[in-house]
Amino acid sequence: MRVLVANRGEIAVRVMRSCRELGFDSVAVYSDADQEAFHTRYADESVNIGATPASESYLNGEKVIKAALETEADAIHPGYGFLSENAAFAEAVEKAGLIFIGPRPETIALTGDKLAARRIAREAGLPVLPGPDEAIEDEIPASLLQKVTYPVLIKAVSGGGGRGIRLAHNSTELEMMVQAARQEARASFGDDTVYLEPLVQKARHIEIQIIGDGHGRILCLGERECSIQRRRQKLIEEAPAPSLSPTMRKKLQTAAMELGKALNYRSLGTIEFLLDENGAFYFIEVNPRIQVEHPVTEMVTGIDLVTAQLRLADGQPFKYSQEDIVIRGSAIEARVIAEDPDNNFMPSTGEITFLKEPGGPGVRIDSALYTGMQVTPDYDSLIAKVIVWSEERQTTIRRLRRALTEFQIGGIPTDIDFLIQIIDSESFIQGSANTTYLDTFQPSAEPDENLEIEIALAAALLEHKRNHNLSNSNPNQLAGFWRYQAWKEQMR
């Protein structure tokens, strides 16, 4: 099978790696800005599909399908974001005689539209957050304004990944936040329809991973905790969810399975819930695609989710039964983003001048980074994911901290230090953080003493060596010193 990956960055590379292991050819698509991107180099073939704006390239379904046909691809994998939850695109793919690696178009229409998903969930007997199922496209209807209870979330009907979501505390903020959410949703998903959802205070965000064969067989691959969020954007995810009782785990998984059966689900899907402080849970949405945080499920189940997707699309039967799904150990993922926490998380742009990714037992890095890469403001700021596994959670946290401290990215600010301070916090260590935890989280402003000591020693060594070379050697030997230091760093 020949697979065109209709995405970019780390998820494109992730899908292509599974293709390569299965012996499938992969085709990359790229915009003008991504001509030198790693996914274009890794694929067996690459096709330019347009100008830098996503609307003219990654969100242009006609160009993507044309590229698939011209390169004689058999299937299209949409990854996440962009066209992954676009039912019209999935339908167009199948009408073109290609395989869409994901749910059926009609399933995406029901679940990719979060208002439709709420209605389906109610019919399947799941508890759903109260509130009107009314879409907002232009002006907010007066009848809807009368029903609003503040604070309230404005959420994009399409897409996911925390995009197209805003919070309004009062009627004055509401109109402004609706427009902001619509603008971001339009840029990210090509659909600016939004709706209102009550804000559940001090809630935990728990999601259940399912996979279906489209013929009534559904498997549950456990749950993930996604409560560490900044402005509704997930930063840290883990599996299994800490401090979750066996009874609640069973309830959530049963509810997710029931919805999967009601949808006769095909391929990967994630059923998302909010768990309030009183122990009540509510369905919030279905993500009919692979998730950013899928690696933690892979780490604790030992199942390659992308490979499972590809095999299903290739007509191969399920390799596993529910009895084969055993959760072992603990896995945590931290998202490395090109944003500056010291400057109100402003997006970082520029060249990656130095890169050293962590390794060692139980450490996995999903990225498309390389030295010399240009980070631009054109797309999502997620540039890498650090995923770690260990047999018990406290060791996993320590391993994640070690991996993050080893991760060196030169040239642009990132959130790595911010992530370290989160996992060092008592609430995270105890597994008691909720979705509003980062709203009041105050990272330490104290400098890293060990880093300061290392910098001082390095400066002293450099000055000593420089003085020695100037007095005993010719100037060309200074370049040799720098080459030696570079070699020494690589060998560390």
N, C-alpha and C positions, 0 to 999 in steps of 0.2 A: 504494500500500500504506500502511496505517495501522499504526504500530508503537508498542506499549506498552513502555516501558523499565522493567523490574522492578528498579530500582536507584536510587542516589542519588549526589550529589557529582559529582566530575569525570568519572567514567566515564559517568554518565547524560547529562551535557552533551555529552561526546565523541560518543556514539552519536546523540544528537539532531541534532548538527551535520551528520553524514553523512546523516541522514534528510532534513534540510532541503535539502542540496545535490542529493539525488536527487529532490526533489519529493514525498517521503513525509511525511505528517502524523505527529507524535509525541505520545504521551500519557505524562505523568509520574504516578507514584504517590508518595505521601509519608505519613509518620507525623505525629503531632501535633507532634513536635519540629522537623520539617522544613517546617512550614507556610510559612515565609518563605524557604526555601532557593532558591538560584538555579535549580536544575533545574526547580522547579515553575513558575517565571516564564518560563523559556525555552521550555518545551513548548507545543504548540498547545492542549493541554487537560491539566488536572491533577485527580487524584482522591485524596482522603484515604482511606487503607486501614486506619487503626487507631492505637492508642496508641503511645507512644514506644518501648517495648521491641521489639526486632527480631522476637521471637517472636510478637508481636501485630500485626505490620505487614509488614516486608520479608521475613520468613521464613514468612509465612502464605500458602501457595500458593493456597488457596481464595479468599482476598480479592483476590489479584492477578488470578486468572483471571476472577473476577466483575467486576472493574474493566475488564478488557479487553473482555468481552462487552458490558457496559453502555455503553462508549464506542465500540463497533463497530470495535474494532481487528482487524486481520487477523493480526497476529503479535506475539510477545513476545520481546524481547531481554533476556537476564538479566544482561548485564554480567559482572562477576566477583564472587566471594564470594556471600553470601546463598544464592539458589536455583540458581546457575549450574551446579552439579555435582550437582543433585538429580534422579536418574533418574525418581523417582515424579512430580515436578513436571513434567518434560519430557513424560512420558507423559500426564499429565492435561491439559496444554496441547493436545496433539494430539487427545486424545479429545474435547475441547471444540470441535474444528473449527478450531483456530488453528494457526499455524505457529510452531514453536519454532526460534528462530534460534541454532542450535548443532548439535552432533552428535545422532545418533539416540538415543532414550532407552536402547536396549540398549547402545549404545557408552558412554554415560555410566555405566551400571551397571557396565560392565567396567573403565572407566578412572578414573571418579570414586572408585571403591573401590580404593584403592591396593594392597591385597593381591591383588585380582583382576587388576589391571594387571601386577603382578609375574609372575603365572602366565602371562598372555597373552604378555608379553615373552619369557619363557623359551621358550615354544612357538614364537615367531617367530625364535628363535636369538640373541637379544640377551644380552649378559653382564649378570647381575643380582646385586646385593649378596647375599652369603650370609646366611642367617638363616631362622628359622621363619616361615611365613606363617600366624600364629595371631592372631586378633583378641582384644582384651582389652575386655570390657564392664564387668564388675564386679571380681571378685578376679582376681589374676594366678594362672594355673594353676601348680601345683607343678612339673609336668613342664616348663613353659616356664622357670621360674626356674632350673632346673638347666642350661639351655642358654645363659644370658646371659653375654656377655663385656663387661666394662666398659672404657671408658665406652660407654653405649648411648643412642640417641635414642628417645624416645617420640613417635610421630607419629599425628596424626588420620587415620583411614581416608578421611574425606571432606574436601572443601575444599582450601584452599591459602593462598597469601599469607603463609606463615610462621606462620599461626595453628594452635593445637593442637599445638605442638612443644615438647618439653622435653628436657633432657639430664641423665642420672643418671650419677654417677661411681662409685657403689657400691650395694649392696643396701639400705642405709639410706635413700638418697635415692630409690630406685626407686619405692616405693609412693607417696611424697609427690608426685613428679613425674608419675606416672601420673594421679593425681587432678587435678592442676593442668592437665594437657593435656586431660583429659576435660571439665573445666569450661569451658575456653576453647573447645573444639571444639563443645560443646553450645550455647554462646551465639552462636558465629559461624555454624555450619552446621546446627544442629538435630540433630546426630548426635554422640554422645560416644564412639563406638568408636575405640580406638587400637590400635597395634601397635608392636613393637620393631624397630629397624633398627640395624645396626652403625654406629658412627661412623668415617668415613674421615678420618684425620688429614691435615692439610695438603693438602686436596683443592681442586680448582677446580670451580665449578658452571657447567656449560655446558648451554645448552638450544637445541633446534632448533625453528624455527617451520615448521609444515606447514599446508597447506590442501587439502582434498579436496572433490570434487563429489558424493561418495556413490555414484558409479558406477565406481569403480576408478581414477580419475585423481587423482594426488597430486602436489602441487608443494612443493618445499622452498624456503623464503625465507631461508636462511642461519641463522647461529647468533647467540646472545647470551651474553655473559659476565656472570654474576650472582654473583660470588664475594664482593663487598663486602656482608657481612651482619652484623647485630647481633642476637644471640640468634635466629638462623635467619630473621630478617626482612631481606629485601633492601633496601639503601639506594641503591646505585648500580649501574646496568646499562649495558652498551655493546654495540654491534655495529659491525664484527665483533669476535670475541674476540681480544685482543692476544696475541702470543707463542704462537699456535696454529699448528702446522706444517700445511702443505697435506695431508700424509698423514693426520694425525689428524682434520682438518676433514672430509676425504672419508669416513673411517670413521664418524664420528658422524652425518653427514648420510645416509649409506647405511643405517645402522641405523635411524634415524628413519623413513626412507622405507619400509623393510621393515615396520616396525610399523604405519605408516599404511595400507599395502596389506593387511596381515593383518586390520585392523579395518574395511576398506572405508570409510575415514574420510570424514565429511561436515563441512564448515565448518572453522573454525580449531582448531588443536590445537598443543600444545607438548610435545615429548618432552624430558625432563630427564635429565641425566647428571652423574655425578661423575667427575672425571679425577684419579687419584692422582698422587703425586710420581714414581712409577715409569713413568708413561705408560699405565697400564691404565685403562680406563673402564668404568663400570657404569651401567646403567639404574636410575633411582630412581622415576620416576612420569610419568604423562601428565596434563596439565592440559587437559581437554576444554572449553575456553572461551577467550575473549580474555584476554590477560595484562595486568597492570598496566604492564609494560615494553614493550608492543607498539609504542609510538612510535619506538623506536630502529630497529626493523626497517623501519618506514615511511620513516624518514629516509634509510636507506642503499639501499633498493630503489625508492623513489618510488611505492610501492603503498599505497593506502589500505586497510588490512585490514578496517576496519569496513564500508566501502563494498562490499568484496568479499563479506563475509558477507551483507549486505543483498541484493545482487544475486543471490547463490545462492539465498537464501530466496525471492526473487521469481520464481524459475524461469529466470533469465537464465544463459546458458552462461558458462564460464570465459573471461575476457578475455585471459588470458596463457598462454603455454607455458613450459616450464622454461627454454628458451633465452632467454626475455625477462627472466628473473630475473638481474639484474646488480647486484652489490654495489659501490657507489660511495662512497668516503670513509669517514668515521668518525662515529658518533653516540653520545652518552652521555646517560643520564637520571639525574637526582638527585631523590630523593623528599623533598619538604618535609613534615615531620610536626609536628603540634602537640604536641611534647614538649620538656622542658627538659633539655638535656644537663648543665647545671650542677647539677641536682637529681636525679641518677640516672635521667634520662629519664622523669620523672613527666609524665603527660598534662597538657597545658595547656588551660585552659578560659577563656572570656571573650569579650568583643566585639572584633572587628577594628576598631580605631579609625583605622587609616591603612593604605592599600594602594597600593603602587607596583610593578607587575610589570615585569620587564626586557623589552627588545626588541632590535632590531638584526638584522643578517644572521645567518642560521642559528640563530636562537633561537625556540623554541616553548614556550609555557606551557599546560599542561592543568590547569585548576583550575575551581572553582565559587565562588571567593572574591569578596567585595565588602565595601566599607566599611560597617560597621554589622552585619555578619553575626555571629551568635552561634556560637561553637565550644563544643559540649557534650561530655560524656564518654560519650555514649550509643553512639557508633559508632566506626569505625576512625579513627585519628589522622592518616591521610594527608590532607593538605589541598591539595596542589599537586604538580605534577611539572615540573621544568625540563629540557627536552630541547634539546640543541644538536648541530649538524652542521658539519663542515668536511671539506676534502679529505684532511687527514692528522691523525693522532691528537693530536700535540702541540699543534697549533693548536686542536683541539677541546677539549682540557683547559683551555687558556688562555681560550677563549671561554666555557666553563662557569664558570670562576672569575669572569670579568667579569660574567656574568649573575647569578650568586649574590650578588655584592657589590652589584648594582643592586637586587636583590629586597628591598623594604622592607615588613615586616608589623608594624604597631603593635598593641599591646593584649595580645598573648600571646607567650610564648617559643616559638621554633622551633629546629630543628636546623641552620639555614642555616650558622652559623659552624662547626659541627662538620663539615658536608659540605665546606666550603672547606679545612679542615685535612686532611681525608682526601685530597682531590685534590692537595694540595700535598705529600703524603708521597712519599718516594722509591719505595716499593714500588708505589704506585699508578701513578706516572709511568712506571716501568719495566714495568708490566704483570705483576708477579710476585706480587701479593696472592692469598691463598687464603681459604677460607671461615672460617678461624679468625683472620684478620689483625686484626680489630677486638677480639678477646678480650684482646689485649695492647697495643693501640694507645693511646698516651697523648697526647691533644691538648695543645697548648701552653697554658699558663695565662697567658701574657703578653698584655697588652691590645694592641689594635690602635692603634699610634702615630698613624696617619693619622686614625683616628676621634677620638682624644683631641684632636688638633690642631684638627680641624673643630669639635668641641664647644666648645673653649676660644675659638676665633674667633667662633663664633656667640654665645656668652655675652657676650664683650666687645662685639660689635656691638650686641647687644640692650641692654646696660647703657648704652652710649653714646647710643643712639637714645632710650632711655627718659628719660635725664637731659635730652637736648636737647628732647624733646617737653614734659616737665614744666615747663621753664623758658620755652618759647617758644610753646606751643600749649595749646588746651583739652583736657580729658581724652578727648573723643570721638575725637581723632586717634589715640590709642593703638590703638583698634579698627581704624582704617584701616591702621596699621602691620602689624597681624597679618594683615589681608586681603591686604596687599601681599606679605607673606612667603609666604602660602599660594599666591598667584598665581605668585610667583617660583619656588616649588618645583614647581608643576605644569608650568611652562614649561621646566624644566631638562632 
